[in-house]
Amino acid sequence: MLGPETGVGHEEDPSLSYEALSELDDVPRRGFTKAELKQRLRRSRRLPAGAECPISREGFREGEKGVRLPCDCVDVWFKEAPLELWLATNRTCPVCRKEL
């Protein structure tokens, strides 16, 4: 790697290596674990007619289950896979942004 002014190569900081960064344990997790999700998600067998997942923007197929969050979004149903992806990196509802 070339230095900015001299054009001479220099050593990279070893504390920024992939190995060093992957060993950091004190980095706070932003989203929820699978166990935490199990406690927070509300599943339903019957969805309202015309329900659509606001994340995937897709309607639900006949017999497909939806999940709700414990927030102010009363009639909002999500598909489980897109919601789990969202909640792996966020602790808020993707619609109303309420902290969960």
N, C-alpha and C positions, 0 to 999 in steps of 0.2 A: 504494500500500500504506500502511496506517495504522500509525503508531507505537504501541507498547503502552500508553504512559501519556498521551501528549499528544493522540493522535488526529490528529496532523499527518502528512502523507505524508512518506516519506523514500526516498532512492535505494537500490536493491538493490546489493549488492556485485558489481562486474563480474567478479571472479575466480570467481564461482559461476555465471556464465552458461553456457548450453548449449555455446556455441562454445568458451569457455575450458576447460570440463571435457572436451570431446571432443578437445582437443589434447594432453591429458596422455599422455605416452608412458611415463612411469616407473611406471605402475601395474602391479603384478605380475599376470600372468594366473593365474587359479585353476585352470582346467582344462587340457586337452590340445588341441594343434592337430591338424588332420586327419593331417598327416605323423606326428606322435607316436602317434596312434591306430593307424595302419597297422602300426607296429612292435610294439605291445603286444597287439592283439587276436588271438586264435586262432580260426580259423574251422573249422567242421566240416560235412561233407556228411551224416553220419549222426548223428541225435540219439537219445538213449535214449527208449524208449516212454514217453509221458505227460509229456515234458519241458514245462515251463511257464516263461515269462519272469517273473522275480520283480519286474520293474519294471512291465510292462504287465499282468501277471497273466493273460496269454493263452497258450493252448497253441500249438504250432507246427503249421502245415498240412503236409500231405504234400509232401515235397521242399523245404520251407523250410529254409534254413541258419541255424544259430545261431552265436554267438560266445561264447568264454570269456575270462576275464581271468587273468593270471598271478599268482593269489593262492591261498589255501588252499581256495577253493570249488571242489572237484574236479568235482562233477557238476552244477554250476550253469551253465545256458545262458541267454544273453540274446538278445533280438531286437536287431538292429544299430541301428535308428533310435532306440529308447528309450535304449539304452546310450550312443550317441553324444551324445544330449542331456544325459544325466547327466554324462558325462566332459568335456563342454564347460565345466562349471562346478565340477567336483569332481575330485580326484586320488586318490580312494579307491574301493574296491569298494563298490557299493551294498548288498551283503549283509553282508560281514564287516568292512567299513570299513578294511581294510588299505590302507596307503599304496602307491600304484602308482608 
